[in-house]
Amino acid sequence: MRSKGTRSPSPRRAWKIAGPLAAGALALATSFTAGAAQATAATGGGDNDPSCKPTAAHPYPVVLLHGLGATYYEDLNFLQADLAAKGYCTFSATYGAYPGFPLVGGLRPINASAPEIAAFVHQVLAETGATKVDLVGHSEGAFQALYVTKTQNLAAGIDKVVALAPPTHGTTFAGLYSIAQALGIQPQTQAVLDAFGCGACSDLVTGGAAVTTLDSGPIAQPGVHYTVITSRTDELVTPTSTSFVAEPGVTNEYVQDTCPFDPVGHIGEAYDTNVWHLIENALDPQHATGFLCVLGSPG
């Protein structure tokens, strides 16, 4: 289906959030982007390169926002390399990490991380000389793409928002896994959770503070083009329809609208080449292309 346009308790502490990506999906993504570094020089793109200058074909840098418990180099890093290889200036940074714990991002409250993201966007605009950026986010990063555009006086500097599986209206966090197991750094992760907890987890649950802020009044801002993408088989942002923004100027789509047999799950969405194609078509709709669907990771 494509479309245009009760409070529940906070989840238990954040050691139960995101699951690991299945090895098959990671292998597929690695193979798909194997030639990215060589291609980048030929097409003029850049991966966290402050000297990268946007081109007429891709006039807006792409700022990528990782999900809960991730970092700039883990989650959307393969997608970022692919976009850079196709000529985009791409930028990412870890947000929402507590001091002294850089390996786990996105844990601080949403309203504490949002100014970090806004400052990074302004930095990218200054470095590249661009007038606007495009925001691409996954999970919490997708929520933040919607949230910062609305709350941080950024709308004038944003051309497109592409939000992948955002908990826009709050999530029940069904099927949670251990972040420590996912990242393979249980002692460090347990230490940060014991010390600080996960403000973002409470913010993103149904009825959470950040969800209430985002959902108060229109989400879509004038002049910004929005695409929201999620999977019918997303097991973490639930119900899956919670992602969608039923407002004018917003395109909402399930991965399965285009690739009906793709079983991709929440973590796998960041590494699924079908999703990459949908994101790239949303970033450049005038040159949108068809593509061969593959099977993504159900996890």
N, C-alpha and C positions, 0 to 999 in steps of 0.2 A: 504494500500500500504506500502510495505517495500522498502527501497532503501539503497544502500551502498554509502556507501559513498555520485531616485527622492527625494528628500528632502521634508519633510512635516513639518509644524510648530510644535514647542514644545507644548505639552498638557498644558492646563491651570494648575495652581498651584496644588500641590499634594494632595489637599483635595479630588481629584477625582481619586482614583486609584483602590483599590481592594475591592471586595465585601465579605460579610459574607458567611461562609459555612452553607449550609442547615442543619437543626437540625438532619435530618435523617442520613446523612452521618457521623456526629459527633457521634451520638449514635452507629452506626455500628462500627466505629473505636474504641470507648470506649469498646464495648463488645468484639471486636476481640482481644484487648490487655489486657483484664482484668487479665489474668494470667501471664503477662510478668515479673513482679517482682519475682514471685516464680520460674519461669523457668530460669531466668538469672543465679542464683546461680548454678543450675544443669549443665548448658551448658558452663559456663565460660566466658560469655560476660560481658559487662559493659556499663553503661550509664553515660557519663561524669565522669568516674572514672579514675583518673590518675594512679592508681595502676594496671589497667587492662593490661594484657599481651596477645598479639595475640597468637593464637594457629596455629598448622599445618593446621587445617581445614579452618581457617580464618586468614591468616598471615598479613593482612593489616587492620589497623584501618579504620573506615569509618567516614569521616568528613562531616557533614550535614550542608547545607547552606540555610537559610530561604529566603522567598520572600520579596518583597517590602512592607514596613509597618509592618512587623512581627518581631518576636524575636526568640531566640533559644528555648524558651519554648512554642511557639505557631506557628504552621504551619506544621513542620515536626516532632513534638515531639512524636506523636503516632507511626509514622514509625520508629523513632529512638528506641523507647521502644521495638518494635517488632523485630528489628534487634539485639538489645542487648539480647533479650530473645532467639535468635537463635544462640548465641555464638559470635557475633561480638563485638569488642571494638568500641564503638561509641562516638563521640564527637561533640559538637555544641557550638556556641557562637553567641551572638548578634553582628553584625557588622553594620557599617554605621549609628549609632545613634549619634545625636548631644549631646554635653555635657549638662548634666542636664535633658535630656529627654530619659531615657533608655527604656521607654515603646514603642518607635516607632523606629524600626531599618530599615536599608536599604535606608535611605533618602539622605545620602551624595552622592556626585558624585562618579561614579564607580571607577575612578582612585584614589580617596581618601580612599575608602573602601578596595580596592584590597590589599594594603600593610598590613592592619589589618588581612585579611584572611591569607595571606602568613605567617605572624608572628605566627598565631594560628596553622597553619599546622606544622611549625617548632617546636612549643611547643609540639604538639601531638607526633611528631616523637621522640623528646627528652624524653618525659615522658614514652613512650611505648617501646622504643628501636627498633621500626620497621624501615625498610629501605624505605618503601613507605606507602602512604595512598591511599584510594579510596575516591573520592569526589562525593557526591550526593547532587544535588541542585534542588530547585523548583523556577520557574519564574526568578526573578532577581538573586536568588541564583544559578540557573542553568546557567544563563549567566555568572555569576562570576566564576563558575567552569571551564567554557571554557576560560574565560578572564585571570584569574590568572595563569592557567597552561601555557598560551602563553606568558604573559607579565611580570611575577614575578620570572622568572628563577626557576620555580617549577617542570618542566616536569620530571626531573630525580627522583623526590620524589613522583610521582603520577603513580599509576598502572592503575586505571580505573576512567573514568569520566562518571557518569550517570546523564544526564541533562533532567529534567522534565519541559517541556514547556518553554524553554528559548526563549526570543526575539532575537535570534541570528543575524538576519539581520534587526532588527528594527520592532517595532509594531505600528499599528495605534491606539492602546489603545481603541478599540471599546467597547461600553457597560460599561463605567466606573461607579463606585459607590463611595460613600463617605468613606474615611478611618476612619473618626471619628465615623460614624455609625457602621462600621465593628468592630472596637475595643471597642466601648462603652465608649470612653474617650474623648468626643468632646472638652472640655475646654483645656486639655493638648495638644491634637493633634493640635488644632487650634493655640495654642500658638507657638508650634515649627514651624508650617508652616508659620505663620506670621513672625516669627523671621528669619527663614533660608530658607524656600522653599524646593523644592525637586530636587536636582541636578541630582539624578538618573533617575527621570522621563524624563528630557530633554535628558539625555544620551542614553536612551533606545528607544526613538521614532525613526521612520524611518529616517535615515540620521543623527542621534545623534552622538556625539563625541565618545562615547565608542563603538558604533556599527561600526563606521568608523575605529577605531583602531583594533577591533577584525577581521573585514572583510578585512583588508589590508594584503594580503598574506595568506598562509594556516592557518587555525584554528587548525587543528589536529596536534599534536606534535609527533615526532618520539618516539616510545616505549610506548605510552599511548593508551589504548583501550577505545573507546568512544561508548556510546549508548545514543541516543536522543529519548525521548518518549514524545508524545503529544496527545491530543484528537482532533478528527475532530470537536467536539462541544465546543472547547475552545472559549469562548466569549471575552477574554481579550487580549491574544497574537494573533493578527490577521494581515494578514491571517495566518492560522495555519501552512502553509508550511514554514513560516519565521523561524520556529524553527530548521529546518533540516540543516545538514552540508553535502553537497554533495562532500565528499572527501574520498579517500581510507582509510580504517581502521575505518570507522564510520558506525554504524548500526542505521538507522532511522526507527522508527516505530510509527504507530498510536495505541492507546489503542484498537481501534475497529478492527485492524488486528487480534487480538486475541479474543476480546470480542465485537462482532459486535453490540450488542444491549445495550451497556453501554453508557448512555447519559452524562457522567461526564463532568463538566465544569472546569474552570480554578482553582478556589479555591478548589473544590472538588477533584481535582487530587491528592492533598497532602494526602487526607484521604481515598482514594479509595483502597480497598483491592486488586482489580485487578491490579492496578498500583503497589502496594507493591510487588506483585508476579513478575511482569515484572522487577522491580528494583532488587529484590533478585536474579532472574535468570541472570540478567546482571552482578551482582557482582560475581556470582559463576556459570558461564556457563557450567562448566564440570558436575555440579550436577543440571542442570535446570530441573524443574518438571512442569507437567501440573497441572491445577487447575480449580476449578469450578468458572465460572464467575458470578458476582452479579451485581446488578444495582447500579451505583454510583449517586452522587448528580449532577443534571444538572447545579448547580450554582457554 
